[in-house]
Amino acid sequence: MSHNFANWYLGWGWFIWLGFIFLMFSSVGNWGYTYRAHQKYGQPRKEAIDILNERYARGEVTRDQYTLLKSDILKA
């Protein structure tokens, strides 16, 4: 009985192990891809007014620019 098993394993058994290894790597790769995609697109999108508020808080725009840009954003 072990002789038949040895012949089968040497003939096609490697193919089963190769398939198993391929499935393991593809599963890990798929998990990694979906994890990164959810990290990228799962976060709430910043609105233009939020970005403007952050820029004003950092001092990148003056008060006059801020009021002008804010009125333009709120019109749209």
DSSP file (Angstrom, degrees, kcal/mol; ACC not computed):
  #  RESIDUE AA STRUCTURE BP1 BP2  ACC     N-H-->O    O-->H-N    N-H-->O    O-->H-N    TCO  KAPPA ALPHA  PHI   PSI    X-CA   Y-CA   Z-CA
    1    1 A M     >        0   0    0      0, 0.0     4,-1.9     0, 0.0     3,-0.2   0.000 360.0 360.0 360.0 -42.2    0.0    0.0    0.0
    2    2 A S  H  >  +     0   0    0      1,-0.2     4,-2.3     2,-0.2     5,-0.2   0.813 360.0  60.6 -66.3 -26.6    2.8    2.4    0.8
    3    3 A H  H  > S+     0   0    0      2,-0.2     4,-2.0     1,-0.2    -1,-0.2   0.917 105.2  46.4 -66.1 -42.6    4.3    1.7   -2.6
    4    4 A N  H  > S+     0   0    0      2,-0.2     4,-2.3     1,-0.2    -2,-0.2   0.891 112.3  51.1 -65.6 -39.3    1.2    2.9   -4.4
    5    5 A F  H  X S+     0   0    0     -4,-1.9     4,-2.9     2,-0.2     5,-0.2   0.910 108.7  51.5 -64.1 -41.6    1.1    6.0   -2.2
    6    6 A A  H  X S+     0   0    0     -4,-2.3     4,-2.3     1,-0.2    -2,-0.2   0.906 110.6  48.3 -63.6 -41.6    4.7    6.8   -2.9
    7    7 A N  H  X S+     0   0    0     -4,-2.0     4,-1.4     2,-0.2    -1,-0.2   0.907 113.9  46.9 -64.7 -40.8    4.2    6.5   -6.7
    8    8 A W  H  X>S+     0   0    0     -4,-2.3     4,-3.0     2,-0.2     5,-1.4   0.926 112.7  49.3 -66.2 -43.8    1.1    8.8   -6.5
    9    9 A Y  I  <>S+     0   0    0     -4,-2.9     5,-0.8     1,-0.2     4,-0.4   0.905 113.1  46.0 -64.2 -42.1    2.9   11.3   -4.3
   10   10 A L  I  <5S+     0   0    0     -4,-2.3    -1,-0.2    -5,-0.2    -2,-0.2   0.771 119.4  43.3 -71.8 -24.3    5.9   11.5   -6.6
   11   11 A G  I  <5S-     0   0    0     -4,-1.4    -2,-0.2    -5,-0.2    -3,-0.2   0.956 140.0  -9.4 -85.0 -57.9    3.6   11.7   -9.6
   12   12 A W  I >X5S+     0   0    0     -4,-3.0     4,-1.1    -5,-0.2     3,-0.7   0.475 106.8  91.5-124.1  -5.8    0.9   14.2   -8.7
   13   13 A G  I 3><S+     0   0    0     -5,-1.4     4,-1.9    -4,-0.4     3,-0.2   0.847  84.5  58.5 -62.4 -34.5    1.2   14.9   -5.0
   14   14 A W  H 3><S+     0   0    0     -5,-0.8     4,-2.5     1,-0.2    -1,-0.2   0.832  99.8  59.1 -62.9 -31.3    3.5   17.9   -5.6
   15   15 A F  H <> S+     0   0    0     -3,-0.7     4,-2.2     2,-0.2    -1,-0.2   0.884 104.0  49.7 -66.3 -38.6    0.7   19.4   -7.7
   16   16 A I  H  X S+     0   0    0     -4,-1.1     4,-2.3    -3,-0.2    -2,-0.2   0.924 112.4  47.3 -65.6 -44.3   -1.6   19.4   -4.7
   17   17 A W  H  X S+     0   0    0     -4,-1.9     4,-2.6     2,-0.2    -2,-0.2   0.896 110.9  51.8 -64.4 -39.1    1.0   21.0   -2.5
   18   18 A L  H  X S+     0   0    0     -4,-2.5     4,-2.4     1,-0.2    -1,-0.2   0.906 110.7  48.4 -62.8 -41.7    1.7   23.6   -5.1
   19   19 A G  H  X S+     0   0    0     -4,-2.2     4,-2.4     2,-0.2    -2,-0.2   0.894 110.9  50.7 -64.5 -39.8   -2.0   24.4   -5.4
   20   20 A F  H  X S+     0   0    0     -4,-2.3     4,-2.1     2,-0.2    -2,-0.2   0.924 111.3  47.3 -63.9 -44.8   -2.3   24.7   -1.6
   21   21 A I  H  X S+     0   0    0     -4,-2.6     4,-2.5     1,-0.2     5,-0.2   0.906 111.2  51.9 -64.0 -41.5    0.7   27.1   -1.4
   22   22 A F  H  X S+     0   0    0     -4,-2.4     4,-2.6     1,-0.2     5,-0.2   0.918 109.4  49.6 -61.3 -43.4   -0.8   29.1   -4.3
   23   23 A L  H  X S+     0   0    0     -4,-2.4     4,-2.1     2,-0.2    -1,-0.2   0.887 110.3  51.0 -63.2 -38.9   -4.1   29.4   -2.4
   24   24 A M  H  X S+     0   0    0     -4,-2.1     4,-2.2     2,-0.2    -2,-0.2   0.941 113.0  44.4 -64.2 -47.2   -2.4   30.5    0.8
   25   25 A F  H  X S+     0   0    0     -4,-2.5     4,-2.5     1,-0.2    -2,-0.2   0.900 114.2  49.2 -65.7 -40.1   -0.4   33.2   -1.0
   26   26 A S  H  X S+     0   0    0     -4,-2.6     4,-2.5    -5,-0.2    -1,-0.2   0.862 110.1  51.6 -69.2 -33.6   -3.4   34.4   -2.9
   27   27 A S  H  X S+     0   0    0     -4,-2.1     4,-2.3    -5,-0.2    -2,-0.2   0.921 111.9  45.9 -66.7 -43.2   -5.5   34.5    0.2
   28   28 A V  H  X S+     0   0    0     -4,-2.2     4,-2.4     2,-0.2    -2,-0.2   0.909 114.0  49.5 -65.3 -41.3   -2.9   36.6    2.0
   29   29 A G  H  X S+     0   0    0     -4,-2.5     4,-2.3     2,-0.2    -2,-0.2   0.903 110.9  49.1 -64.0 -41.3   -2.6   38.9   -1.0
   30   30 A N  H  X S+     0   0    0     -4,-2.5     4,-2.4     2,-0.2     5,-0.2   0.900 110.8  50.5 -65.3 -40.6   -6.3   39.3   -1.3
   31   31 A W  H  X S+     0   0    0     -4,-2.3     4,-2.3     1,-0.2    -2,-0.2   0.922 111.1  49.0 -62.5 -43.8   -6.6   40.2    2.4
   32   32 A G  H  X S+     0   0    0     -4,-2.4     4,-2.3     2,-0.2    -2,-0.2   0.901 111.5  49.1 -63.2 -41.3   -3.8   42.7    2.1
   33   33 A Y  H  X S+     0   0    0     -4,-2.3     4,-2.4     1,-0.2    -2,-0.2   0.938 113.3  45.1 -64.9 -46.8   -5.4   44.4   -0.9
   34   34 A T  H  X S+     0   0    0     -4,-2.4     4,-2.3     2,-0.2    -1,-0.2   0.863 111.4  54.1 -67.8 -33.5   -8.8   44.7    0.7
   35   35 A Y  H  X S+     0   0    0     -4,-2.3     4,-1.9    -5,-0.2    -1,-0.2   0.940 111.8  44.1 -63.2 -46.5   -7.3   45.9    3.9
   36   36 A R  H  X S+     0   0    0     -4,-2.3     4,-2.1     1,-0.2    -2,-0.2   0.885 112.2  53.0 -66.1 -37.9   -5.5   48.7    2.1
   37   37 A A  H  X S+     0   0    0     -4,-2.4     4,-2.7     1,-0.2     5,-0.3   0.902 110.2  47.2 -65.2 -40.4   -8.5   49.6    0.0
   38   38 A H  H  X S+     0   0    0     -4,-2.3     4,-1.7     1,-0.2    -1,-0.2   0.852 110.8  52.4 -70.0 -32.9  -10.7   49.9    3.1
   39   39 A Q  H  < S+     0   0    0     -4,-1.9     4,-0.4    -5,-0.2    -2,-0.2   0.896 115.3  41.9 -65.7 -38.5   -8.0   52.0    4.8
   40   40 A K  H  < S+     0   0    0     -4,-2.1     3,-0.2     1,-0.2    -2,-0.2   0.930 129.1  24.9 -75.3 -46.3   -7.9   54.3    1.8
   41   41 A Y  H  < S+     0   0    0     -4,-2.7    -3,-0.2    -5,-0.2    -2,-0.2   0.504 107.6  73.7-100.8  -5.6  -11.6   54.6    1.0
   42   42 A G  S  < S+     0   0    0     -4,-1.7    -1,-0.2    -5,-0.3    -3,-0.1   0.658  76.9  92.2 -83.3 -15.1  -13.1   53.9    4.4
   43   43 A Q  S    S-     0   0    0     -4,-0.4     2,-0.1    -3,-0.2    -4,-0.0  -0.526  89.8 -99.8 -79.9 146.5  -12.2   57.3    5.8
   44   44 A P        -     0   0    0      0, 0.0     2,-0.3     0, 0.0    -1,-0.1  -0.373  40.5-113.0 -65.3 143.0  -14.7   60.1    5.6
   45   45 A R        -     0   0    0     -4,-0.1     2,-0.3     1,-0.1    -4,-0.0  -0.552  26.5-121.7 -78.8 137.2  -14.0   62.5    2.8
   46   46 A K        -     0   0    0     -2,-0.3     2,-0.2     1,-0.0    -1,-0.1  -0.603  24.0-136.0 -78.6 137.2  -13.0   66.0    3.8
   47   47 A E     >  -     0   0    0     -2,-0.3     4,-1.9     1,-0.1     3,-0.3  -0.490  23.6-108.7 -85.9 162.4  -15.2   68.8    2.5
   48   48 A A  H  > S+     0   0    0      1,-0.2     4,-2.4     2,-0.2     5,-0.2   0.868 119.2  54.7 -60.9 -37.9  -13.8   72.0    1.0
   49   49 A I  H  > S+     0   0    0      1,-0.2     4,-2.4     2,-0.2    -1,-0.2   0.861 106.1  52.3 -66.4 -34.4  -14.9   74.0    4.0
   50   50 A D  H  > S+     0   0    0     -3,-0.3     4,-2.1     2,-0.2    -1,-0.2   0.910 110.2  47.9 -66.0 -42.0  -13.0   71.7    6.3
   51   51 A I  H  X S+     0   0    0     -4,-1.9     4,-2.4     2,-0.2    -2,-0.2   0.913 111.9  50.1 -64.7 -42.4   -9.8   72.1    4.3
   52   52 A L  H  X S+     0   0    0     -4,-2.4     4,-2.5     1,-0.2    -2,-0.2   0.915 109.3  51.3 -62.7 -42.6  -10.3   75.8    4.3
   53   53 A N  H  X S+     0   0    0     -4,-2.4     4,-2.3     1,-0.2    -1,-0.2   0.894 110.5  49.1 -61.1 -39.9  -10.7   75.9    8.0
   54   54 A E  H  X S+     0   0    0     -4,-2.1     4,-1.9     2,-0.2    -1,-0.2   0.912 110.9  49.6 -66.4 -42.1   -7.6   73.9    8.5
   55   55 A R  H  X>S+     0   0    0     -4,-2.4     5,-2.6     1,-0.2     6,-0.7   0.894 112.0  48.6 -63.7 -38.9   -5.6   76.2    6.2
   56   56 A Y  H ><5S+     0   0    0     -4,-2.5     3,-0.8     1,-0.2    -1,-0.2   0.899 109.6  52.1 -67.2 -40.0   -6.9   79.2    8.1
   57   57 A A  H 3<5S+     0   0    0     -4,-2.3    -1,-0.2     1,-0.2    -2,-0.2   0.854 109.5  49.4 -65.0 -34.0   -6.0   77.6   11.4
   58   58 A R  H 3<5S-     0   0    0     -4,-1.9    -1,-0.2    -5,-0.1    -2,-0.2   0.581 117.0-115.4 -80.1  -9.3   -2.4   76.9   10.2
   59   59 A G  T <<5S+     0   0    0     -3,-0.8    -3,-0.2    -4,-0.6    -2,-0.1   0.685  77.3 129.1  85.0  18.7   -2.2   80.6    9.1
   60   60 A E  S   <S+     0   0    0     -5,-2.6     2,-0.3    -6,-0.2    -4,-0.2   0.734  71.4  38.9 -79.3 -22.4   -1.8   79.7    5.4
   61   61 A V  S    S-     0   0    0     -6,-0.7    -2,-0.1    -9,-0.1    -1,-0.1  -0.951  84.3-121.8-126.7 148.9   -4.6   82.2    4.4
   62   62 A T     >  -     0   0    0     -2,-0.3     4,-2.6     1,-0.1     5,-0.1  -0.269  32.8-103.2 -79.6 172.9   -5.4   85.6    5.7
   63   63 A R  H  > S+     0   0    0      2,-0.2     4,-2.5     1,-0.2     5,-0.2   0.894 122.8  50.4 -64.3 -40.4   -8.7   86.6    7.3
   64   64 A D  H  > S+     0   0    0      2,-0.2     4,-2.2     1,-0.2    -1,-0.2   0.928 112.6  46.1 -64.4 -44.7   -9.8   88.4    4.1
   65   65 A Q  H  > S+     0   0    0      1,-0.2     4,-3.1     2,-0.2     5,-0.3   0.909 111.6  53.5 -62.3 -41.3   -8.9   85.4    1.9
   66   66 A Y  H  X S+     0   0    0     -4,-2.6     4,-2.8     1,-0.2    -2,-0.2   0.936 110.1  45.2 -60.5 -48.3  -10.7   83.1    4.3
   67   67 A T  H  X S+     0   0    0     -4,-2.5     4,-2.1     2,-0.2    -1,-0.2   0.900 115.4  48.1 -65.3 -39.0  -13.9   85.1    4.2
   68   68 A L  H  X S+     0   0    0     -4,-2.2     4,-2.0    -5,-0.2    -2,-0.2   0.945 115.7  43.1 -65.2 -47.7  -13.8   85.4    0.4
   69   69 A L  H  X S+     0   0    0     -4,-3.1     4,-2.5     1,-0.2    -2,-0.2   0.889 112.5  53.6 -65.9 -38.6  -13.1   81.7   -0.1
   70   70 A K  H  X S+     0   0    0     -4,-2.8     4,-2.5    -5,-0.3    -1,-0.2   0.918 108.6  48.9 -63.4 -43.0  -15.7   80.7    2.5
   71   71 A S  H  X S+     0   0    0     -4,-2.1     4,-1.3     1,-0.2    -1,-0.2   0.894 111.8  50.1 -64.9 -37.7  -18.4   82.7    0.7
   72   72 A D  H  X S+     0   0    0     -4,-2.0     4,-1.2     2,-0.2    -2,-0.2   0.911 112.0  47.4 -63.8 -41.8  -17.4   81.2   -2.6
   73   73 A I  H  < S+     0   0    0     -4,-2.5     3,-0.3     1,-0.2    -2,-0.2   0.914 111.0  50.4 -65.9 -43.0  -17.5   77.7   -1.2
   74   74 A L  H  < S+     0   0    0     -4,-2.5    -1,-0.2     1,-0.2    -2,-0.2   0.752 105.7  57.8 -71.2 -22.1  -20.9   78.2    0.5
   75   75 A K  H  <        0   0    0     -4,-1.3    -1,-0.2     1,-0.2    -2,-0.2   0.869 360.0 360.0 -70.7 -36.5  -22.4   79.5   -2.8
   76   76 A A     <        0   0    0     -4,-1.2    -1,-0.2    -3,-0.3    -2,-0.2   0.477 360.0 360.0 -73.2 360.0  -21.6   76.4   -4.6
